[in-house]
Amino acid sequence: MKTISLADKIFKNDNPSIRNQQFFAWGFLPFTILALWIDSVVFHQHYFDGRLLTNFMGITYFLSFFYCADAHLRKLMFVMVPLSYLGEIIFCKGLDFYAYRTEAIPLYVPFGHAIVYASGYIFAHTNWAVAKDNMLKKFFAIGFALLFLGVGFFRNDMFSVVFGVFFFLLLKRKRWQNLYYFIALCVIYIELLGTYFQCWIWVPKTFNTIPTANPPMGAVFFYAGGDVLLAKIVQLWEKRKANQIPL
């Protein structure tokens, strides 16, 4: 009997469109390292200000991913860009949760958020993830609970403890869909890299009260909340389009 590897279960698909989407989803991992390194403080100090180059790379990657995406994912990615920019204005400029290395919000950020969402979306819909849905729900629930409690205890990150609770309450309403866990993993990945390269930094105390790590793992709640709003907007868009009467 032929043994099927984990890689085969994840990647094997006869649909070229799905293979292309998975290519860009997995490519998000090394691409993020390169793009954020170019926008980093160290790169700026030793070479030049790489912000414009990272902007170009981020938008180019978004457009390439968007081109390969199916119709539904395209709508999600399209709406995610302005929705993400609105979130940046609220949380970065309005509430001062974090700050970028320059005063302006980088152009690549809203496009990057769309890439993050699309990558998590693709990961959640791989053959392997769908087949292991119930097992992954238990694994993720335990893993994220330990993560929030761990950073709260070892790093005094009360932000993550508080908003980690809200994260689970949100997932309960969404029937513990693994989609939000996969997106959260992608969010944690970019937050760790972005703060490591000093592309942005979180304030030590949110609202001048809640101790916050740099980055706080509880930030996934705000992405999850945005994802719920995103899905609702696209749902209304598709419903309205379906109800239109052709001339």
C-alpha positions as CSV (number, residue, x, y, z in Angstrom):
1,M,0.0,0.0,0.0
2,K,1.3,3.4,-1.0
3,T,2.0,5.7,2.0
4,I,0.7,9.2,1.6
5,S,2.8,11.9,3.3
6,L,1.5,14.9,5.1
7,A,2.8,17.1,2.3
8,D,0.8,15.1,-0.2
9,K,-2.4,15.5,1.8
10,I,-1.9,19.3,2.0
11,F,-0.6,20.1,-1.5
12,K,-2.0,17.4,-3.8
13,N,-4.8,18.8,-5.8
14,D,-5.7,18.5,-9.5
15,N,-7.1,22.0,-9.7
16,P,-4.5,24.4,-11.0
17,S,-6.3,27.4,-9.5
18,I,-6.1,25.9,-6.0
19,R,-2.5,24.9,-6.5
20,N,-1.6,28.5,-7.4
21,Q,-3.5,29.8,-4.4
22,Q,-1.6,27.4,-2.1
23,F,1.6,28.5,-3.7
24,F,1.0,32.1,-2.7
25,A,-0.3,31.2,0.7
26,W,2.9,29.2,1.6
27,G,5.0,31.8,-0.2
28,F,3.6,34.4,2.3
29,L,6.0,32.9,4.9
30,P,9.3,33.7,3.3
31,F,8.0,36.7,1.5
32,T,7.0,38.4,4.8
33,I,10.5,37.9,6.2
34,L,12.1,39.5,3.1
35,A,9.6,42.4,2.9
36,L,9.7,43.4,6.5
37,W,13.5,43.1,6.7
38,I,13.7,45.6,3.8
39,D,11.5,48.0,5.8
40,S,13.4,47.4,9.0
41,V,15.4,49.8,11.1
42,V,18.6,47.8,10.5
43,F,18.2,47.8,6.7
44,H,17.6,51.6,6.8
45,Q,20.7,52.2,8.9
46,H,23.0,50.1,6.7
47,Y,21.6,50.6,3.2
48,F,18.7,52.9,2.5
49,D,15.1,53.5,3.5
50,G,13.4,50.4,2.0
51,R,9.8,51.5,2.6
52,L,9.1,52.3,-1.1
53,L,10.6,48.9,-2.1
54,T,8.5,47.1,0.5
55,N,5.4,49.0,-0.7
56,F,6.0,47.8,-4.2
57,M,6.7,44.2,-3.2
58,G,3.6,44.1,-1.0
59,I,1.2,45.5,-3.6
60,T,2.8,43.3,-6.3
61,Y,2.4,40.2,-4.2
62,F,-1.2,41.1,-3.4
63,L,-2.1,41.6,-7.1
64,S,-0.5,38.3,-8.0
65,F,-2.4,36.5,-5.2
66,F,-5.6,38.3,-6.1
67,Y,-5.2,37.2,-9.8
68,C,-4.9,33.5,-8.8
69,A,-7.8,33.7,-6.2
70,D,-11.3,32.4,-6.9
71,A,-14.2,34.9,-7.1
72,H,-15.2,34.7,-3.4
73,L,-11.6,35.1,-2.1
74,R,-11.1,38.0,-4.5
75,K,-14.0,39.8,-2.9
76,L,-12.6,39.1,0.6
77,M,-9.2,40.4,-0.4
78,F,-10.7,43.5,-2.2
79,V,-12.8,44.5,0.8
80,M,-10.0,43.7,3.3
81,V,-7.8,46.5,1.9
82,P,-10.0,49.6,2.8
83,L,-11.3,47.8,5.9
84,S,-7.7,47.3,7.1
85,Y,-6.8,50.9,6.4
86,L,-9.8,52.0,8.5
87,G,-8.6,49.7,11.3
88,E,-5.1,51.3,11.1
89,I,-6.6,54.7,11.5
90,I,-8.6,53.6,14.6
91,F,-6.0,51.5,16.4
92,C,-2.8,53.1,15.3
93,K,-3.7,56.8,15.0
94,G,-6.8,57.0,17.1
95,L,-6.1,54.7,20.1
96,D,-2.3,54.7,19.9
97,F,-2.0,50.9,20.4
98,Y,1.2,50.8,18.3
99,A,3.3,53.0,16.1
100,Y,5.2,52.5,12.9
101,R,8.9,53.5,12.5
102,T,7.7,56.5,10.6
103,E,4.8,58.8,11.2
104,A,2.8,57.6,8.2
105,I,1.0,54.3,8.0
106,P,3.0,52.3,5.4
107,L,1.1,51.8,2.1
108,Y,1.9,48.0,2.1
109,V,0.1,47.4,5.4
110,P,-3.5,47.2,4.2
111,F,-2.4,45.1,1.3
112,G,-0.3,42.9,3.7
113,H,-3.4,42.4,5.9
114,A,-5.3,41.1,2.8
115,I,-2.4,38.7,2.1
116,V,-2.5,37.5,5.7
117,Y,-6.2,36.9,5.6
118,A,-6.0,35.1,2.2
119,S,-3.2,32.9,3.4
120,G,-5.0,31.9,6.5
121,Y,-8.1,31.3,4.4
122,I,-6.2,29.0,2.1
123,F,-4.6,27.1,4.9
124,A,-7.9,26.5,6.6
125,H,-9.3,25.1,3.3
126,T,-6.6,22.6,2.5
127,N,-7.6,19.0,2.2
128,W,-5.6,18.1,5.4
129,A,-7.1,20.9,7.5
130,V,-10.7,20.0,6.4
131,A,-10.1,16.3,7.1
132,K,-8.6,17.1,10.6
133,D,-11.2,19.8,11.5
134,N,-12.4,18.4,14.8
135,M,-8.9,17.4,16.0
136,L,-7.6,20.9,15.1
137,K,-10.4,22.6,17.0
138,K,-9.3,20.9,20.2
139,F,-5.6,21.4,19.5
140,F,-6.0,25.1,18.7
141,A,-8.3,25.8,21.7
142,I,-5.8,24.3,24.1
143,G,-2.8,25.9,22.3
144,F,-4.2,29.4,22.2
145,A,-5.4,29.2,25.8
146,L,-1.9,28.2,27.0
147,L,-0.4,30.9,24.8
148,F,-2.6,33.7,26.2
149,L,-2.0,32.5,29.8
150,G,1.7,32.0,29.2
151,V,2.4,35.5,28.0
152,G,0.3,36.9,30.7
153,F,2.2,35.0,33.4
154,F,5.8,35.2,32.0
155,R,5.6,38.6,30.2
156,N,3.0,40.4,32.3
157,D,1.0,40.7,29.0
158,M,-2.4,41.4,30.5
159,F,-3.5,42.8,27.2
160,S,-3.4,39.2,25.8
161,V,-5.2,37.7,28.8
162,V,-8.0,40.2,28.5
163,F,-8.4,40.2,24.7
164,G,-7.7,36.5,24.6
165,V,-10.9,36.0,26.5
166,F,-12.7,38.1,23.9
167,F,-11.1,36.1,21.2
168,F,-12.6,32.9,22.5
169,L,-16.0,34.5,23.1
170,L,-15.9,35.6,19.4
171,L,-15.0,32.1,18.2
172,K,-17.7,30.6,20.3
173,R,-20.2,32.7,18.4
174,K,-18.6,31.6,15.1
175,R,-18.9,27.9,16.2
176,W,-15.1,27.6,16.7
177,Q,-14.3,27.8,13.0
178,N,-10.7,26.8,12.4
179,L,-10.5,29.6,9.8
180,Y,-10.0,32.2,12.6
181,Y,-7.3,30.1,14.2
182,F,-5.3,29.8,11.0
183,I,-5.6,33.5,10.4
184,A,-4.5,34.1,14.0
185,L,-1.4,32.0,13.4
186,C,-0.6,34.2,10.3
187,V,-1.2,37.3,12.4
188,I,1.1,36.1,15.2
189,Y,3.8,35.4,12.5
190,I,3.7,38.9,11.1
191,E,3.5,40.5,14.5
192,L,6.6,38.7,15.7
193,L,8.6,39.6,12.6
194,G,7.3,43.1,12.4
195,T,8.3,44.0,15.9
196,Y,11.6,42.0,15.7
197,F,12.6,44.1,12.7
198,Q,11.2,47.3,14.4
199,C,8.8,48.1,11.6
200,W,6.3,48.9,14.3
201,I,6.2,48.8,18.1
202,W,3.4,48.3,20.6
203,V,3.0,50.7,23.5
204,P,4.0,49.3,27.0
205,K,0.5,50.1,28.3
206,T,-2.7,50.1,26.3
207,F,-5.0,52.9,27.3
208,N,-2.2,53.9,29.7
209,T,-3.5,51.1,31.9
210,I,-3.2,47.5,30.5
211,P,0.4,46.1,30.5
212,T,1.1,45.1,26.9
213,A,3.9,43.0,25.4
214,N,5.6,43.8,22.2
215,P,3.8,42.3,20.4
216,P,0.8,41.1,22.4
217,M,-0.6,37.8,21.3
218,G,-4.1,39.1,22.2
219,A,-4.0,41.3,19.1
220,V,-5.5,38.4,17.2
221,F,-8.8,39.4,18.7
222,F,-8.9,42.6,16.7
223,Y,-8.0,40.8,13.5
224,A,-10.7,38.1,14.2
225,G,-13.3,40.9,14.8
226,G,-12.3,42.5,11.5
227,D,-12.5,39.2,9.7
228,V,-16.1,38.7,11.0
229,L,-17.0,42.2,9.7
230,L,-15.2,41.4,6.4
231,A,-17.2,38.2,5.9
232,K,-20.4,40.0,6.7
233,I,-19.7,42.8,4.1
234,V,-18.9,40.3,1.4
235,Q,-22.0,38.2,2.3
236,L,-24.2,41.3,1.8
237,W,-22.4,42.1,-1.4
238,E,-23.0,38.7,-2.9
239,K,-26.6,38.6,-1.7
240,R,-27.3,42.0,-3.3
241,K,-25.7,40.8,-6.5
242,A,-27.7,37.6,-6.5
243,N,-30.9,39.6,-6.0
244,Q,-30.3,41.9,-8.9
245,I,-32.6,41.5,-11.8
246,P,-30.8,41.5,-15.2
247,L,-32.1,44.0,-17.7
